[in-house]
Amino acid sequence: MPQLRLLSTMSLMLIALVPLGANAQEINPLVRERIVVQGNSGNAESRERQVRVQASINVFMPGPSGDGEAAEQLRERARRMIYQVASRECGVLEEVLARTCRLEAINVNLNRQMGQMGGGVGEGYMVAGSMTMVVTLK
């Protein structure tokens, strides 16, 4: 008789556990979510190893930093300098480590720098640029 009672108790516990496992997935929908990352499997080049390369540059450009025409020309010259660096970066990468290169993103920041007394940095702009390229390795 004790064996029958033990067997029936274990059977009830087993039956009770089965629905809980199924309901646990329904209670927490994240259990059922799946993240799938699909690569480009189209052509042979897309299957090759691609990496992102980030480069940055920081430069101080002295000159007027007010609202005048000269200050506007300095800001344009500063932005142009960053864009020129970015345009040449793929050439450098292709010479050194990349078979192909594509500029993916560029960021340019200009920060006005007021003149400081006592031999500090003069008036002008702190120019910061960063760029991201996607390259296919050689």
C-alpha positions, 0 to 999 in steps of 0.5 A: 500500500505505501508503494501505491501511495508513493507511486500515485503521489509521484504521478500527480507531481509529474502531471502537475509539472508538465503544464507548468513548463509549457505555461512558463514559456507563455508567461515570459515571452522572451523565452520564445524570442530568437535573434537571428543574424543573417550574413549576406550569402549572395556573392563570394565577396560578401562572405569574405571577412569584413571589418570596421575601421575607425579613425579620428583626428583632433586639430586646433585651427587658430584664427577668428572665432566670431560671427564675421566672414573670416570666422565662417571661412575658418569653420569651412576650412576646418570642415573641409580638412576633415572631409579631405582626410576621410576621402584619403583614408580608404586609399591608405587602408587599401595600400596597407590591409584592405582589398576594398574600402567604403566610407560608412560614417563621418562626424565633424565637431567644431568647438570655439576656443576663446583667446586666453591671457598668459601664453595659453591657446589663442582664439580659434577652433578645436576641430575633431573628426571621426570616420568609420570605414568598412573594409574587406581584408586582403 
